[in-house]
Amino acid sequence: MNEIFENAMNTITSIENSLKSKPKAAARKLSMLLVLMLMTVPACAITKQNADAEYKKGNYQQAIKDYRDLLKGGSSAELYYNLGNAYYRTDNITYAILSYERALLLSPSNRDIQFNLQLAQSKTIDKIAPEPQMFLVQWYKSLVNCLSIDGWASMSLVCLVLAFVMIAVYLFSTKVMMRKIGFFSGIFLAAVVVLSITCAYRQKSQFVNRTGAIVVAPSLQLKKTPDDKAANVAVIHEGTRVDILDDSMKDWKYIRLGDNREGWLHVSQIEKI
């Protein structure tokens, strides 16, 4: 930053010298313009290290602002996780949960994110227990989320290379035992490649077609129909996770709670994960 400042000041000096023959007012205006442009440099130079430093110093509001600015440049599980921690430190549990949910969407196998999300959820008013799922469904979801998309992609590439090696062993080896090893290993590795691609595709589909949202209103009344005067289904509070079932209306969304209760709420009362 010091080097940038010195370069800018040298530029200002050279411009002023070149404008000595012109009115001083014009040179002064141009100098002020360059100074104002210089003042915008720190805002564009925000880095994760700056945001982390603000967090460590206890300047959580500034850390929140820095993390949010960084996220405008692209999603990151680590940035969302750190943003959630900063929100949690300021007792903004609702947006801490929202940030952790977004981080978990990008890195579903991260145990730190899972733990902090559960900790934040324990501080919400609504304690909605999700309906139990079949064992096979739980097992399948655990399998899909045990690695990130990048993790599954890396595994598929490594296994694909090894599969070609085993095929080469099977085709060119003269020993029966080596041919058997190459044959069965190649089949196994090919199956792992297919599994990895399937899990990566499933995770990407979950990310692209995500329907989860977090209630950001202090409290709201879930309606039977999309009308403020409709009968109430339930009263829910901020920080509660919902899943959007019908996104076709502009101002209203049809949602489902974790315990399978369903109803309508206003779009301004939730924020999508």
C-alpha positions as CSV (number, residue, x, y, z in Angstrom):
1,M,0.0,0.0,0.0
2,N,2.9,2.4,0.8
3,E,4.3,1.8,-2.7
4,I,0.9,2.5,-4.3
5,F,0.6,5.7,-2.2
6,E,4.1,6.9,-3.2
7,N,3.5,6.2,-6.9
8,A,0.2,8.1,-6.7
9,M,1.8,11.1,-5.0
10,N,4.7,11.1,-7.6
11,T,2.1,11.1,-10.3
12,I,0.2,14.0,-8.7
13,T,3.5,16.0,-8.4
14,S,4.4,15.4,-12.0
15,I,0.9,16.5,-13.2
16,E,1.1,19.6,-11.1
17,N,4.5,20.5,-12.6
18,S,3.2,20.0,-16.1
19,L,0.2,22.2,-15.4
20,K,2.2,25.2,-14.1
21,S,1.4,27.1,-17.2
22,K,-2.3,26.6,-16.6
23,P,-4.6,27.9,-13.9
24,K,-3.8,26.5,-10.4
25,A,-7.4,25.7,-9.9
26,A,-7.4,23.1,-12.6
27,A,-4.3,21.4,-11.2
28,R,-5.8,21.4,-7.7
29,K,-9.0,19.8,-9.0
30,L,-7.1,17.1,-10.8
31,S,-5.0,16.4,-7.7
32,M,-8.1,16.1,-5.6
33,L,-9.5,13.6,-8.1
34,L,-6.5,11.4,-7.9
35,V,-6.5,11.5,-4.1
36,L,-10.1,10.4,-4.1
37,M,-9.2,7.6,-6.5
38,L,-6.4,6.6,-4.1
39,M,-8.7,6.5,-1.2
40,T,-10.7,3.7,-2.9
41,V,-7.7,1.4,-3.1
42,P,-8.0,-0.1,0.4
43,A,-11.6,-1.1,-0.2
44,C,-10.6,-3.1,-3.2
45,A,-7.6,-4.7,-1.4
46,I,-9.6,-6.6,1.2
47,T,-8.2,-10.1,1.6
48,K,-9.1,-13.1,3.8
49,Q,-6.1,-12.3,5.9
50,N,-7.5,-8.9,6.7
51,A,-10.9,-10.3,7.6
52,D,-9.4,-13.0,9.8
53,A,-7.3,-10.4,11.5
54,E,-10.4,-8.3,12.3
55,Y,-12.1,-11.4,13.7
56,K,-9.1,-12.3,15.9
57,K,-9.1,-8.7,17.2
58,G,-12.8,-9.0,18.2
59,N,-13.9,-6.5,15.5
60,Y,-16.7,-8.9,14.5
61,Q,-18.8,-6.3,12.6
62,Q,-15.9,-5.3,10.4
63,A,-15.0,-9.0,9.9
64,I,-18.6,-9.6,8.8
65,K,-18.4,-6.8,6.3
66,D,-15.1,-8.0,5.0
67,Y,-16.3,-11.7,4.6
68,R,-19.4,-10.5,2.8
69,D,-17.4,-8.4,0.4
70,L,-15.1,-11.3,-0.3
71,L,-18.1,-13.6,-0.9
72,K,-19.2,-11.3,-3.7
73,G,-16.3,-12.5,-5.6
74,G,-17.3,-16.2,-5.4
75,S,-18.7,-18.8,-3.0
76,S,-16.4,-20.5,-0.5
77,A,-17.2,-22.9,2.3
78,E,-14.4,-21.5,4.4
79,L,-15.6,-17.9,4.0
80,Y,-19.2,-18.8,4.8
81,Y,-18.0,-20.8,7.9
82,N,-15.9,-17.8,9.1
83,L,-18.9,-15.5,8.4
84,G,-21.1,-17.7,10.5
85,N,-18.6,-17.6,13.3
86,A,-18.5,-13.8,13.2
87,Y,-22.4,-13.7,13.2
88,Y,-22.5,-16.1,16.1
89,R,-20.1,-13.9,18.1
90,T,-22.4,-11.0,17.7
91,D,-25.4,-13.1,18.8
92,N,-27.0,-13.0,15.3
93,I,-27.9,-16.6,15.5
94,T,-30.3,-16.5,12.5
95,Y,-27.6,-15.4,10.0
96,A,-25.0,-17.6,11.7
97,I,-27.3,-20.6,10.9
98,L,-27.8,-19.3,7.3
99,S,-24.0,-18.9,6.8
100,Y,-23.3,-22.4,8.2
101,E,-26.0,-23.9,6.0
102,R,-24.4,-22.3,3.0
103,A,-21.0,-23.5,4.0
104,L,-22.3,-27.1,4.6
105,L,-23.9,-27.1,1.1
106,L,-20.4,-26.5,-0.3
107,S,-18.6,-28.9,2.1
108,P,-21.1,-31.4,3.4
109,S,-18.5,-33.6,5.1
110,N,-16.9,-30.8,7.2
111,R,-17.4,-31.8,10.8
112,D,-16.6,-28.3,12.2
113,I,-19.4,-26.8,10.1
114,Q,-21.8,-29.5,11.2
115,F,-20.9,-29.0,14.9
116,N,-21.2,-25.2,14.8
117,L,-24.5,-25.5,12.9
118,Q,-25.9,-27.8,15.5
119,L,-24.7,-25.5,18.2
120,A,-26.4,-22.4,16.6
121,Q,-29.6,-24.4,16.0
122,S,-29.7,-25.3,19.7
123,K,-30.2,-21.6,20.5
124,T,-33.3,-21.1,18.4
125,I,-36.8,-21.0,19.8
126,D,-38.3,-23.8,17.6
127,K,-37.0,-27.2,18.3
128,I,-38.5,-29.1,15.4
129,A,-37.5,-32.7,15.3
130,P,-37.3,-34.0,11.7
131,E,-39.3,-37.1,10.7
132,P,-37.2,-40.3,10.8
133,Q,-36.0,-41.6,7.4
134,M,-35.5,-45.1,6.2
135,F,-32.1,-46.6,6.9
136,L,-31.3,-46.9,3.2
137,V,-32.1,-43.3,2.6
138,Q,-29.9,-42.1,5.5
139,W,-27.1,-44.4,4.3
140,Y,-27.3,-43.1,0.7
141,K,-27.3,-39.4,1.9
142,S,-24.3,-40.1,4.2
143,L,-22.5,-41.7,1.3
144,V,-23.2,-38.9,-1.1
145,N,-22.1,-36.2,1.5
146,C,-19.0,-38.0,2.8
147,L,-16.9,-36.1,0.3
148,S,-17.2,-32.7,-1.5
149,I,-17.8,-32.4,-5.2
150,D,-14.1,-31.8,-5.7
151,G,-13.3,-34.8,-3.5
152,W,-15.5,-37.1,-5.6
153,A,-14.1,-35.7,-8.8
154,S,-10.5,-36.3,-7.6
155,M,-11.4,-39.8,-6.6
156,S,-12.9,-40.6,-9.9
157,L,-9.9,-39.4,-11.8
158,V,-7.4,-41.3,-9.6
159,C,-9.5,-44.5,-9.9
160,L,-9.9,-44.1,-13.7
161,V,-6.1,-43.9,-14.1
162,L,-5.6,-47.0,-11.9
163,A,-8.3,-48.8,-13.8
164,F,-6.4,-48.3,-17.0
165,V,-3.3,-49.5,-15.3
166,M,-5.1,-52.7,-14.2
167,I,-6.5,-53.2,-17.7
168,A,-3.0,-53.0,-19.0
169,V,-1.8,-55.5,-16.4
170,Y,-4.6,-57.9,-17.5
171,L,-3.9,-57.5,-21.2
172,F,-0.1,-57.7,-21.2
173,S,0.8,-59.8,-18.2
174,T,2.0,-63.4,-18.9
175,K,1.2,-64.6,-15.3
176,V,-2.2,-66.0,-14.6
177,M,-2.3,-64.5,-11.1
178,M,-1.4,-61.0,-12.3
179,R,-4.1,-61.3,-15.0
180,K,-6.7,-62.1,-12.4
181,I,-5.6,-59.3,-10.2
182,G,-5.7,-56.9,-13.2
183,F,-9.1,-58.1,-14.3
184,F,-10.9,-57.9,-10.9
185,S,-9.1,-54.8,-9.8
186,G,-10.1,-53.1,-13.0
187,I,-13.7,-54.0,-12.6
188,F,-13.7,-52.8,-8.9
189,L,-12.0,-49.5,-9.8
190,A,-14.4,-48.9,-12.7
191,A,-17.3,-49.4,-10.3
192,V,-15.7,-46.8,-7.9
193,V,-15.4,-44.4,-10.9
194,V,-19.1,-44.8,-11.6
195,L,-20.0,-44.3,-7.9
196,S,-17.8,-41.2,-7.6
197,I,-19.3,-39.6,-10.7
198,T,-22.9,-40.4,-9.5
199,C,-22.2,-38.9,-6.0
200,A,-20.6,-35.8,-7.5
201,Y,-23.5,-35.3,-9.9
202,R,-26.0,-35.8,-7.0
203,Q,-24.2,-33.2,-4.9
204,K,-24.1,-30.7,-7.8
205,S,-27.8,-31.3,-8.3
206,Q,-28.5,-30.6,-4.7
207,F,-26.5,-27.4,-4.9
208,V,-28.1,-26.2,-8.1
209,N,-31.6,-27.2,-7.2
210,R,-31.5,-26.3,-3.5
211,T,-34.8,-25.5,-1.9
212,G,-33.7,-24.9,1.7
213,A,-34.3,-21.5,3.4
214,I,-34.0,-20.0,6.8
215,V,-36.7,-17.9,8.5
216,V,-35.3,-14.4,9.1
217,A,-38.5,-12.8,10.5
218,P,-38.6,-12.7,14.4
219,S,-41.8,-14.8,14.2
220,L,-44.4,-15.6,11.6
221,Q,-47.7,-17.4,11.2
222,L,-47.7,-20.2,8.6
223,K,-50.9,-19.9,6.5
224,K,-53.1,-22.5,4.9
225,T,-53.5,-20.4,1.8
226,P,-51.4,-17.5,0.3
227,D,-53.4,-14.8,2.1
228,D,-52.7,-12.8,5.2
229,K,-56.3,-13.4,6.4
230,A,-56.1,-17.2,5.9
231,A,-56.1,-19.6,8.8
232,N,-52.9,-20.3,10.7
233,V,-51.1,-23.6,10.5
234,A,-48.3,-22.9,13.0
235,V,-46.2,-20.1,14.5
236,I,-42.5,-20.4,13.7
237,H,-39.6,-18.2,14.7
238,E,-36.3,-16.9,13.2
239,G,-33.5,-19.4,12.6
240,T,-35.9,-22.2,11.6
241,R,-35.0,-24.1,8.5
242,V,-37.8,-24.8,5.9
243,D,-37.9,-26.4,2.5
244,I,-39.6,-24.6,-0.4
245,L,-42.1,-26.8,-2.2
246,D,-43.8,-24.2,-4.5
247,D,-41.7,-21.3,-5.8
248,S,-44.1,-20.3,-8.5
249,M,-45.6,-17.2,-6.8
250,K,-43.7,-13.9,-6.5
251,D,-44.7,-12.9,-3.0
252,W,-45.6,-16.2,-1.4
253,K,-43.8,-19.6,-0.9
254,Y,-45.3,-22.9,0.0
255,I,-42.9,-24.6,2.4
256,R,-42.5,-27.7,4.5
257,L,-41.1,-27.8,8.1
258,G,-38.8,-30.6,9.3
259,D,-41.8,-32.3,11.0
260,N,-43.7,-32.4,7.6
261,R,-46.1,-29.6,8.4
262,E,-46.8,-27.5,5.4
263,G,-48.1,-24.0,4.7
264,W,-47.6,-20.6,3.0
265,L,-45.4,-17.7,4.1
266,H,-44.4,-14.4,2.7
267,V,-41.2,-14.4,0.7
268,S,-39.8,-11.5,2.8
269,Q,-39.8,-13.7,5.9
270,I,-37.2,-16.2,4.6
271,E,-33.8,-16.1,2.9
272,K,-32.7,-19.0,0.7
273,I,-29.7,-21.0,1.6
